[in-house]
């Protein structure tokens, strides 16, 4: 199947999920308002951070392993399933132990969202089975039904009972139903898929340690944000920022689409610098094109997007959204080189680079966020991701032998964001 057709099918699948996902969060934001919406997003972030242990970087690992050895697809999936079940059980136990320190209402929200994120993590693992075996059309058909189901359940629940508890319970129910649907549908292609031996599962956990470190550090983005902003600026700031992130994440899934298509292809030629360079060049232009297009959309159309989707209560987001557009572009540039590094087995380098990035981000946040709030957090993320992008690019060019013309073009393209960026009155700000 051609690259363009795979990208189109994977893009359709992702667009369906994200389109209905965006509508779901828009409905929640409008019906709940910034403060309650911020509370839901705060505990969703906490649950997601815990679930990182269950995800453990298995998605890129499975894509690469099956890309290199497609004949062993069922064995890889079975053994990784065992590993995922072990880690999911560990997360569930940790979550149940932690609820004793929470208030009753908060406990309900957290437990429901933790179950939802664990179910979603398992669904994503099963979806990798479709992508790694070139069954993008089947995933697209499943995504159509699943996305509509999730939107209907959550939107109806918050309309009927506009509360954080109702939203969390609806999330849990919808994610469980989609997980069951996905597992049943996948069985048509992986008839022998079941949990493998315990020792094999533990072996896969050890084999993916570098992937887990890299994935965990990458996944702090969008989740640790809520904890930092809640600490320095309160839950309303979390609500404002996470409303913007719903738009951001909608476009950001394009990186997963491209990675799911290109990573197995690049992994197959990782030992041939010439062929890897050709695949790398294709990836670079695809990532940069999407990053620039969607990033500029957030910057140029910030005001109408905020007012139409979220309403006047979220007007503080208007000045933040252009910075999120720039951040979007920088992250896509970094992601394009990240796929090259993963295909070449450079997860350890990626993990170290990501760790350094977060040290920079959090160090800057301690100084900037208390003074300028949400927009300052985005500044910190732009700086950290720019450092990450440069590190990835330098290392990736060494591996693939790509000419510097593409990074130079990307640097020039970033200047297009300058007219839309809003800076607060720094000298007059508290």
N, C-alpha and C positions, 0 to 999 in steps of 0.2 A: 504494500500500500504506500502511496506517495507521501512525502513529507507534508505537502500542502493539504492533502485530504485528511491526514491525521491531525494536523493543526486545526483544520476547520471543524472536524468532529469533536476534538477535545475542547476547542473553543466554544462550540455550541453547548456541550455538556456543562462546562464551567459557567457560561453565560446564564444558562437556565437556573443553576443553583444560586448564583450571585444575584441575578435579577430578583428572584423571589426572596432571597435572603435580605437584600436591600429594602424591599418593600416591607418585609417583616420588621426590621429595625426602625424604619421610618414610622410605621404604625405605632410601634412601642414608644418611640420618642415623642410623638405628637400626643398620644393618649396619656402617657405618664408624666411628661414634663422633665426638665433637666435633672432635678434632684432625685426622684425615684428611678429614672432611667439610669442615672449615674450609679445608683446603688446596685441595680441589676448588673450593669457592666463591670463594676468593681468585683463582685463575687464571681461573675463569669470569668474574669481575668484570673482570679485566685484559683478557680477550678481548672482553668486551662493550664496554668503554670504547674499544678500538681500532675495533670495528665501528660505533661511533657515526658515524665518518666515512662509512661506506657507507650508513647509514640517512639521514643528512643532512636530516632533517625532511621527507622526501618524503610520509609518510602524510597529515598534515594538508594539505599543499600539493595533493596529488592529489584529496583529498576536496573541497577548496574549488574547485579548478579545474573538476572535472567537475560539481560542484553548480551553478556559474555557467554553464558551457557544456557541457551533457550531450551535445550532438551531436558534440563533439570528443573523446569519451572514448578512442577507440582511438589517436588521434594523441598525446594527452597521455601515455597509458600507454607507448607506444612510445618517445617521446623521454625520458621519465623512466627507462625501462628502460636506455637507453644510458648515461645519467648514472650510474645505480646500478652498472652493470657496470664503468664506468671507476673509480669510487671503490672498488668491491670489489677490483679488481685492485691498486690502490694499497695497500689495507689488507693484502692477502696478501703483497705484497712487503715491507712494513714488518715484518710478523710474522715472515717467514722470516729477515730480517736480524737481528732481535732475539734469535733462539733461540741464537745462538752464545754468549751470556753465561749460558746456563742449564745446570744439571746435566742429565744424560741423562734421569732419571725425570721431572723437572719439564718438560723439553723435550717429552716425549711428551704429557703432560697438556695443556700450553699449546697445542701445535699442533692436537691433536684438538679442543679446545674452541674454538679460533679458527675452524677449518673449520665446526664446528657452529653458531657464532653467525653466520657469514657466510651459511650456508644458511638459517638461521632468518630472517635479515633479508630475504633474497630471497623467502622464503615469505610473510612479512608484506606485502611489496609486492604480490605477486600476490593476496593476500586483499583488499587495498584495492580491487582491480578488482571483486570481488563486491559490496562495500559501496557503492561509489560509483555503481554501476549498479542498485542496489535488488535485488540477488540474494542476500538474506540466507538464504533457505531452502537455496540451493545450497551456501553456505559451511557451514551447519549440518550438512548431510549429509556433506560432506568432513571436517569437524572430528571427527565421530563416529568414523570409521575411523582418521584420522591420530592422534588422541589415544590410542586403544587400542594402536595400533602402537608409538608412542613409549614408553608405559608398559611394555609387554611386553618390549621390547628392553632398556631400561635396568634394570628391576627384575630381569630374569633374569640380566643380566651381573653386577650387584653381588652377587646371591645366589650365583652360581657362583664368582666371583673377587672377594671384597670388598676392592678396592684402588682407589686414585685413578685409576690408569691404565686399569683396566677400565671404570670409570664414565665417564671422558672419551671412550674409544673408542666406548662404547655411545651416548653423546650424539651423537657425530659421525655414526654410522651411521643412527640414527633420524632426525636432522634432514635428512640427504641424501635418504632415502627419502620423507619427507613433502614435501620440495621437488619431487621428481620427480612425485609424485602430484598436487600442487596445480597444477603447470604443465600437465600433461596435461588435467586437469579444466577449467582456465580456458580452454583452447583451444576448448572448445565454444561459448564466448560471445564470445571475442576471436579469431576465426579469423585476423584479419590482424595479430595482435600479434607484432611482432618488433622487434629493436633498430633504432632510427631512425638518422638521419645523425649523424655525430660532432659536427658543428657544432651541431646541435639539442640534443644531449645536454649539451654544454658550456654552451649557452645556458640550459638548465634548471638547471644547477648554479648559475649566476650568479643566476637568478631566485629560487632558494630559499635564498640566503645568510642572510637574516633568519630563515627557518624553521629552518635548520640551527643557527644560534646558539642560538635558543630551545630547540630539541629537545635539543641537546647539553647545555645547562645543566640542563634538566629531567631528563635521563637520568643525570646524575651521581648522582641519588638511587638508593640501592640498590646502587651499584657502587663509587663512591669510598669508601663506608662501609667496605668490606673492607680497603682500603689503609690508611685511618686507624686502624682498630681493630687491624690486624695490626702496625702500627708501634708503637702505644702499649700494646697489651694481649696480643698474640700470636694465633696461629691458632686456639686454642681459643675465644677471645672472638669471632673471626670466625664460627666454627661455631655458637655460641650465638645470636648476632645474626641470622645468615642463616637459621637455623631459624625464628626468629620472622618474618623477612621472607617466608618461603614462605607463611605464613598471611596476612600483610599483602598480599602481591602477588596472592594469590588473590582477595581482595575488591577490590583496587585496579583490577583489570581492568574492573570495572564502569564506571569512568570512561571507558575506551576504548569500551565498548559504547554508552554514552550519547553520547559525542562523535561516534562514527561515524554515529549516527542523526541527531543534532541539527545537526551542523556543516554538512552540505550544505543543510539547510533554512534555517538562519540565514544562510548565505552568500547565498542567493537573495533575501533581504529586507534585506540589510545596509544598503542605501541608503535604507530607509524606517524612520525611528526608531520610529514607532508599531508597525509589524509586528515589528521587531527586539525591541522591549520585550515584546511578547506571547510570542515564542519564548524570550526570556531568562527570563521568569517561569516558564515551564514547566520550563526547564532547571534553574533554581535549586532548585525544590522537589524535583525528581527527584534531583539530586546530593546535596542536604542530607539527604533521606530515607534514601538508601542509605548515605551516610557515617555518619550517626548510628546506624543499625541495626547495621551491621557493626562499627563502632568500639566500640560498647557490648558487642557479643558478645565481642570480644577482651578487653575490660576485665573483664567479669563472669565469664566462663568461663575465665580465664587458667590456673588450676591444672589443671582436668581436661583442657583442650586440650593442655597441655604434657606431662602425664604419660601420657595415652592415646596421643598421636601420637608423641612423641619419647622418652619414657622418663625415668627418674630422672636419667640423666647430664646432661640438659638442664634440671634444676630451677632453675638460675640465671635461666632465661628467665621464670619465673613473675612476678617483680617488674617485669620489663621490659615484658611484654605489655600491661598497661593503658596505659602511656605510648604504646605503638605504636597502641593504639586511639584515643587522643586525637589523635595525629599523623594517623591515617587520616581522621578527621573534618575536621581543618583542611585537609588536602590536597584533600579532595573539595570543600570550600567554595571553595578557590582554583581548582580545576579548572572549576567551574561558570562562573566569570567568565572563565577563560582561554579557553573555547570562544567566548564572546561577543567577546572581543578578536580571536581568530583569524578569526572570521567577518567582522569589520570590517577585516581587514588590518592589525591592530596588532601584528605580530610584532616589530617593532623595540622597541616599548615592553615587550613581554613579555621579550625578551632582556635588556634593561637591568635590569628588575626581578629576573629570575632571577640575573643576575650579582651584584647587590647582596645578594640573599639568601645566595648561597654565600660571599661575603666575610664576612657576619655569622656563618654556621654554622662556617666553618673558624677564624675568629678566636676564637670561644667554645670550640671543640674543643681548641685548643692549651692552654687553661687548665683545662678541666673534665675531659676524657677521661682524662688521666694520673691524676687523683685518684679518679674514680668509675666509670671503665670504660664498659661498654656502655650503661648507663642514661643516662649523661651525654651520650653521642652522640645519643641520642633526644631529650634536652632541647634540644640545639642545633638539631636538625632541627625540633622544634616551634616554637621561636622564629623560625627563618628562614622557615618556611612561613607562620607567622602574619603576618609582615611582607609576604610575597609576596601573601597573600590580601587584606590591606588595600589594597595598591597596585592589584591587579587589580579589586577591588570599586569603589574610588573611580573609576577610569578607566572601568570598564564601566557604572557608573550614569550617567556623563556621556554615554556613547554611546547607551544604550538607554532612558534616562529612567525607570528602574525605581525604585519607591518604596523607602525605607529599611526597610520592615517586614520584608522577608525577611532582610537582614543582621542586624537586631536579634533576630529569632527564632533565627537560627543562633547568635548570641552567647550567648543564654540557654540554648540546648540544650547548649552545651559544658559548662555547669556540672554536667551529669549525670555527668560523668566523675570529678568530685572525690572521691567516696567510695572510689574504687577505685585511686587513684594512690598508689604507694608511694615514699616518700622515704627514702634511706639516712640513717643518723645522721651528718649533715653535720659536726657539731662534733667527732665522734670519729673520723671517717674520716681515713685518711692523706692 
